[in-house]
Amino acid sequence: MTTTHFHPEHALGAQTFSGEATYLVNRAQADDLKAKGPGYIEMFKGLSEAVARRLEGVELPRPDVVYGDSHDLDLGGRIVELRATGRAHSRGDQVVRVPDADVLFTGDLVETGQFAIFPWFPPHDTDVSGLRWLAVMERLAADPPETVVPGHGDIGGADLLGDVRDYLRLLRDETWKRRDSAVSEETTAAEIKALMLELHPEWTGREWIENAVACLCAEHSHPHQDE
Ligand SMILES: [Zn+2]
């Protein structure tokens, strides 16, 4: 058993299988679970009473096996490739590829019909990186699978990877263009939101566009490799 990243709606079902299945994640995700899991449970409880009820008594899952960057799992002839992507949507993102079925599970690196979720909550959480996320999407889109299983929304094809890559690229370019011309962050966010809604009128999660702009405003090219 594995999860794509530590966020509650992705990882907090894992303890249901404890004792029955081995829980396997990458090192950065294990660290995220331990360091940030409890805070995110509390934050999600504040979202609504319904969510709070569902999280009542939930225990933080503890990984049984932790790998570094990559791990191949042999499920009796079917190989499943677990790959840490490095920091992007979270610090410990992982994609899962099943080569013989040509399927890629992306977690929240990809959503269908939704603006990219940027959990940019300074000063509490600033792990999301638009630049690193874009680099991951460029890499994934260059070697696309036939089927993509996103973190939220419908299953789709390789075009889902290109959609997120193009969105992040435009977001970066439009944000930096305004930053370079000393446009205020408020105006930048308003203009980019208008632009993105025009391009993707049917996408949900519009509230994430401002977070994404704020994140990109704080980022600079040539990020340190060791971050
Ligand atoms: Zn997430």
Residues whose N, C-alpha, C, O or C-beta is under 5 A from the ligand:
A	BS01	ZN	H7 D108
